[in-house]
Amino acid sequence: MPSDLMLKTMNAVHRGIVKASGGRFGNSIAGMPVIELVTVGRKSGQERVCYLTSPLQRGDTLIVVASRGGDDHHPAWYHNLRANPDVEIIRDGKRIPVHARTATPEERAQLWPEVVRRARNYGGYQKKTSREIPLVLLEPR
C-alpha cells in the first residue's frame, strides 16, 4: 500500500494534469468518471480535496469505493465524510453539494458485484483486507 505522502502526491499530480490540460485529460480513468471529493477534516476543520473514480452511477447518485487500495484502514476521506456527510464534489468544473452515506448491507450486496464487474481491481482490493470495503453513495442535496 502506498504511503499517505505517496497518495497525496498522486492526487497533486492528477490535479495538475487536469488543470494544465484545461480538463481535456484526467476526467476519466478506465471508463470511470473522476470526481474531486471536497470534505471537511474531522480533526483539522480544514477543507480537504481528493480525486476518486466512480465505477457506478444511479441517476444523479455517484457511487465511490472506500478501498484505499485494499489497505486494512479506511481512507481519511471516508472518516471525514462520516463525521460530516454534507460534502461537495467537483465534476466537470462544477461544485455540486451532495450528501454522502455508506451503502446499507442490502445495497452493498446488490451493488458490489456490479462494481467489481466494471472495475476488477476492487475485487482484488477486497481480497487483500479483512475489512469490508464500504461503498459510498453521493446523493445530490
Beta strands, then each sheet from edge to edge (+ up, - down):
strand 1: 28-29
strand 2: 32-40
strand 3: 47-53
strand 4: 56-58
strand 5: 61-65
strand 6: 86-91
strand 7: 94-102
strand 8: 135-140
sheet 1: 1+ 2- 3+
sheet 2: 1+ 2- 6+ 7- 8+ 5- 4+
end
